[in-house]
Amino acid sequence: MAMVVASNMSDDRMMWLDGEWCSAASGEVTEVCNPADSSVLCTVPRADEVDVQRAVNASQQALASKEWALMDPAQRGRILQKMAAATYAASKDLAKLESQNNGKTFREALGEIRFAGWTLEYFAGWSDKIEGQTVPVPGNRLNYTLRQPLGVTAHIIPWNFPLQLAIRSIAPALAAGCTVIAKPASLTPISLLAWCEVIEECGLPNGVLQVITGPGGKIGDALAGSAGVDGIVLTGGVPTGKAVMQKAAENLTPVTLELGGKGCNVVFSDANLKYCAKAICFGIFMNAGQMCWAGSRLVVHEDVADELIQLIVDEVSKWPVGPGLSEGVRIGSLVSKSHRQSVLDLLEKGLAEGGELVTGGGSPDGELEAGAFMEPTIVKGVGMNDILFKEELFGPVLSVTTFTEDKEALELANATDFGLLNGIWTQNLGRAHKMARDIKSGMVSINEYPITFPQTAFTGWKASGIGVEQSAEAMNFYTRIKNVNVNLG
């Protein structure tokens, strides 16, 4: 839990509002910690509703000026390209900050930030390709459509991929000509603030991009309920998504919600088990399992279950746990001790239902006790109605369930309220395509996991969300359509 402290600490960071670095109107700040050793990294402003209104006003003014919205779209793209180049150039410094603040490994953070640079490049290319259509209608008329910027957009960013997921939604919003207010998670605001310094000279007009820091409930509610906000983007948990949607409904504000997941890797007996084992480890133990698209369920054919479990155990035994900036570490700390405890509590409840612990299950001791570390954990014998099968633990815990027939595998894959990413492992392409068709999730990956690209849709079904991140489809959210009818006389 973040703690409010006096604003006289030596390492204070400011937030970026209305073209300037500033403190909160209240003068209050919040400590930001390194979860690997519980040390205080810095403080950030603890904004309130006064600061939110300032940000909204500045965004509205920047939108009304038309300097960004009516800029030559190709020039908007060039500015985004400059932002991408600046992101790449600063990627190692940003990754170090990300690792210190979030707990993840430097290797993971660096890959994520370079992916963010790629995302900026991709959407830079969309800036001058937002097109309308001519529509054939009866009579002597010209009918056409325009796609215009949605307006002021509020972006509520999660703590698990702080900079990558911020840029994932900021990039298309800017490409479309919108203005942006970004609210990073209270636990992990540092990388987004540092990135604003990195791209400060790239050419964005004042007020087009702002970053506000403060408590999620207060700031998120104020942004979601503001009549001055035209669109809301949230990546977070299902309860938070419902709360934001309720606030947005007060003004009929459109939302994009990327929420939870309970990803499943379905492994058939003909799969390449060695490659599959490596990918399963990557999909559940990367970022210490704190991923909405984590492959936290393994549904494996009974004939190869024991062999695959042993391959996974052998692989993860090569993944050292430790501080993210330490050489050779593959699994960093969780984001906080309180979050680790919530994962351990759910694990304990799940084991009480009868699952068998294969490896892990606790917290490392010794020199790692000061941090929020957790052992990579595998539990086999998990039933379809068990907590470990149904609940999103958001930690490094893999549940294993076996099946006999293809029909049973599909039933198990779909037996969840979530539908984000699922994986299929088989050499039988007919089976693979049928499974991909029938699995109820927004994304399916065959013979690799997890994977995405800036140009591919990141989208969830069921409780995993509403709307699309990434890809050309994302541009539809950040623009609104206008129909124009002309009577030619």
N, C-alpha and C positions, 0 to 999 in steps of 0.2 A: 504494500500500500504506500503510495507517495505521501510524503509528509510536508506540510506547510512550514516554512521557516522564515526567519527575518531576512530582509533583502540586503544584508551587509556582508555576505560571503564574497570571497575574492574572485571566484570564477562564475560570474553571472553571465548568462546568455540572454539575448533579447529576442523578441518575436518581430516578424516583418509585416507591418501594417501600413497601408497608404503610402508606400514608397519610402519608409524609414524604419530603422531598428528602434524599438521602443519597449518600455516596461508596461506592465498591466496598469490600468487606471487606479487600482487599489494599492499598488506598490508591493503586493504579495508575490512570493515566489514559491516554487516547489523544488525539492531535491530530486535529482536524477541519479540513479545508482548503477553500478556495474554488478550484474547478478552473479558474476563468477567469484567475487570476493566481498560483496556487500559494501564496497567503498563508494563514497559520494563522488560523482564525476563533475557535476556542476549544478547550478540552479537555472530554472526557466521561469518566465512570468506565469503567474496564476491568474489568467484572464477571467472576466465575468461578463455579464450581459452588456455592460457598457462598452467593453472592447468588441464584443460581437457586433453591436450596432455600428460602431466605428468602421469595422471591416465591411459590413454590408453596404453602408453608405459609400465607402470608397469604391467598392466593386460596382455599384450602380452608376456612380459618376464615371468610372472608367468605361463602362458599357455605353452610357449615353453619349460620351464624347465621340464615339465611333472610330477613334484612332486605331483601335485594334480590330474591331468587328469589320470595318470597311477598308482596312489596309489591303493593299494588293496581296491576294492570297499567296502568291509565290514568295512575297517578302516575308509573310508570316512563316512560311515553310523554311526560309533561310534562317530566320531567328531560331526556330526549333532545331535546325541543323547545328547552329552555333551552340545551343544548349546541350545537344548531344555530344559535340566535340569536347566541350568543357567538362561534361560528366565523365567521359572516357579519361580525359587528362588527369582528373582528380580522383579516379576510381580507387586507387590504393589508399589514399588518405581517408576517403569516405568509408571504405571497407573497414579500416582500422577503427573508426568511430562506431560503425555499426556493430562490430564485434564486441567492443567494450560496453556498449549500451544495451544490446540485445542478448549477448551471451553466446551467439552463434560463432562458428569458426570463421577465421579470416578467409579461408578458401571459399566457403559458401557465400559470405558477404561480397567478396570480389566478383564472383560469378553473377550474383543478383544485380549488382550495380552496373556491370557491363550489359546485362540484359535490359536494364532501365535505359541505358544509352541507346541501345538498339531500338527500343520502343519509341524513343523520341525521334530517331531517324525514320522509322516506319510511318509515324503519323505526320512528320514533316512533309512526307510525300503526298499525304491526303489533303493538305491545306488548299491546293488549287485544283482539286478534283471533286469538289462538292457541287453536284449538278442537279438541276431540276429537269423536268420533262415537258414536252408539248403533248397535249391530250386531244385526240380527235373528238369533236363534238358536233352536233347538228347545226346547220345554218352557217351564215357568213360571220364566223367568230374565230378568234384566236384564243385558245385556252392553254395555260401553262402553269407549271409549279415552280416555286422558289424554295430553296432550303436555306434558312437563316439561323443564326446562332440562338441556342436555347436561352442564354442570358447569364445570370449570376449562378454559378454552380458551387455547392458546398461539398467538400470531400472529407469524409470521416475515415481516418487511416488506422489500420490495426497495428499491433506491436510485433507481429511475427515476421513480417517482411517490411520494415518501416519505410525504406526509401523506394524499393522496387514497386510496391503496391501503391505508393503515393503517385509515382510517375506514371504508372499504368493508366490511371484515370486523368491525371493532369494533362498528359500529352494530347489525347484526343479532344479534350475540352478546349485547350488553347488552339489546336489546329482548326477547330470549328469557329473560332472567333469569340468564344465565351470568356468570361472572367472567372477566376478561381479563388475560393477561400478554402485552404487546406488546414485541417485540424489533426495533427499527429496524436497518437496515443500518449497518455500521460507518462507511461513508463519509458517510452522510446522516442523522444522528440528530436534528438541531437542531429541525426544524419540529415533530416529534411531541412532543419535550420542551416546546417553547414552547406547543403546543396544550394540554398538560396544565395549564400555568399558566393558560391562558385559561378552561378549563372547571372549574377547581378549586372554585369556589363554586356550581356548578350543582346539587349535591345528591347526588352519588354517595357511598355509604358507603365507609369505608376498606377497601382491599383489593379492591374490585370492579374497578378498573382500575389496572394497574401498567405501568411502562415500564422495561425493563432494557437497559443498553447494554454492548456488549462484542464480542469476536470472534465472527463468525458460526458458525464450525465448533464452537467450544467451547460457546457458549451455546445455539445451535440444537440440537446433539446432546443436551445436557443436558435441554432442554425436551422434545424429541421422545422421548427415552428415559425420561422420568420417569413412574413409576407414579401420580403425583399429578395428571397432566394427562389430561383426558378427551377432548380433541379438539385437533387441530393444523391450522392454516391456514398455507399457504406460498404466496407468489408468488415465483418465481425460475426458475433454469435447470433443465433436465432432470436433469443430474447431481446437483444439490442436492436436487431432488424425490425422486430414487431413494434418496439417502442418508437423507433424513428418513423416507421410507416404510419403509426397513429398520429404523430405530430404533423407529418407531412400532409395527412388527409385534411387537416384544418384549413389548408389553403389549396387543396388539390394539387400539391406539388409532386411532379413525377419523381420516381426513385429508381435507382439501380442498386440492388442488394446482392452482394456476394457473401453467403452465410456459411453454415457449417457443412461438414461432410463426414462420411463413414466409408471411405473408399475400399473397394474389394478387388483383390487379385484372384481371378478364377484360373486355376492351374490344372490342365488336363494331363493325362498320363503320357502323352506324346510330346510334352513341352521340353525345351532345352533347359534342364533344371539348373545347371551351373550358372548360365547367364541370368536365369530367372531369380536365383537366390541373391545375386548381386543387386539386381534391380529392386527386389523386395526390400532389402536392407536400405537402399537409397531412398525408397518411397516411404519408409516408416521411421528411420533413425536420422535422416537428414534434418537439420534444424531441431534436433531433439524431439522429433515427432510433432512439433507445433505448427502444423500445416492443415488447412482446410481440405486439401486434396491428398492428404496422407493415405497410403494404402494400409490402413490399420486392421483390415480383415483379410486373412488368407483363407480362401476356400479351395481346397486341394483334393484331387482324386485320391481315394484311399490307398490305391496301389503304389503311389509314389510319395505319400505324406511323410513317412519316416525319413526317407532319403532327403527330401527337400528341407525338412526341418533341420536335419543335421548339417546340410550345406549352409543354411542361413546362420546357424550357431557358429560354424567354422568361420564364415565371412565376418560376422559382427565381432568376433573375438579379435579381429585384426584392427578394429576401430577404437583407438584410445579415447577415453573420456577426459576432458580437462579444459582449462581456460582457452578461449577461442583464438588467442594470439600466440599460444604455445606451439612450437614446432611439432608437426606430425599428428596433432589432435584431429579426430574426425567427428566427435560428438561434443559440442559445447554445453554450456549450462542452459537450463530452462530460464524463462524470463524473470522469474522471481521465486522466492521460497514459498510464498503463499500459493502460487500456481502449482508448484511441484507437489505441495501437500494435497491439493485438490485431485491431482492425478493419482497419487498414492492412495488416497481414500477410496476413489472409484475402483482402483485395482484391488484393494482389499475386499470390497464388497463383491467384486466379480469372482475372486478366488473362492469366496465363501459359497458361491453357487456351484462349485464343483470343478472348475477349470484346473488343469495341472500346470504348475509353473515349471518351465523348461530351463530358463536362465533369467538372471536379473531379479527384478522385483523390489529393489530398494535404492538407497542412496549411498554413494561411495563415501568412505570415511577417510581419515588421515588428513592430508593437506587440502583435500577438496571439501572438507566439511563446512568451510565458511561460505561456499557458494551454493547455488541452486541446482546442483548436478543430480542426475538420476541414471541408474544403470539401464542399458537397453534390455527390454523385457519381452519374453515370448511366453505365451500361455496356450497350451493345446487342449483339445477336448471341450471347446467352447460351443455351447448350444445356441440355436437360433433365437431363443428368448432370453438369453443371458445378457447382463449389463455390458459385458465386454464386447458383445456382438452388436448391441444397439446404441450404446452411449458413445458420444465423441469425447474421448479422454483428453485429447490434444496434448499428447506426450508420447514418449518412446515405448509404446506398448503394442505388440502385435498379437492378435487373437487368431487361432488356427481352428478351422472347422473342416471336416472331411465330407465328401459326397461320393456317391456310387454312379448315378446316371446323369446325363446331360440336363435332363429336365429338373433334377434336384439342384444342380449347380445354378441354374438360372433362378430358381425359386429363392435360393440362399442369397444370391447377389442382389435381388430386388427386395429382400426382407428387411428394409430399413426406411426410415422417414426421409433420409437424405438421398440425393442423386447428383453428385458433382462429377467425380472421375472414377471410372472402374477400368480394370485391366483384364485382358484375356490372353492366356498363354496356351497355344496349340499350334501344331504344324498343319492341321486340317483347315484350309481356308474357308471351305463351306461352313463348317462349324463356327469358325471365328466370325464370319460376316453375319450369320444368323444370330449369334449371341450379341454382337454389336447392335443389331437391329432391335433386339428384344429387351436388352438391359435398359432400365429406366433411369438414365442419367444424361446430363448435358454433354458429357465427354466420355469417350471410350478409347483406350489405347491397346493395340494388339502387339504383343511380343516386345514391349518395352514399357517402362513406368518409372516415375511420372514424366510427362513431357508436354511442353507447350511452346508456342512461338508468338511474337507480336502480331503476326498476320493470321493467327488462328483464334477462333472464338473460345473464350473462357466463360463458361456458362453452366448454371446448375438448374436441375429440375427439383420438384417437390420442395422440401424445407431448405434446400441448398441455395435458393435465391430467386431473384427476378432480374431479368435483363442480361446483357452481354458486356463483358470486358474484352479488350483487345479486338483485333480484326476490323474489317470494314463495317461490320454490324454495329460496333460501338459508336460510330459516327452518327448513326440514326438517333441515338439518345441525345447527343449534344447539339442537334439541329432540329428545328421544327419546320413543318411543311406549310407552305402558303399557296393556295390556288388563286390564280388571276384569270378572270374571264374578260375578254375584250370584244365588244360588238363592233364589227368593222363597217357597219352601216350598209 
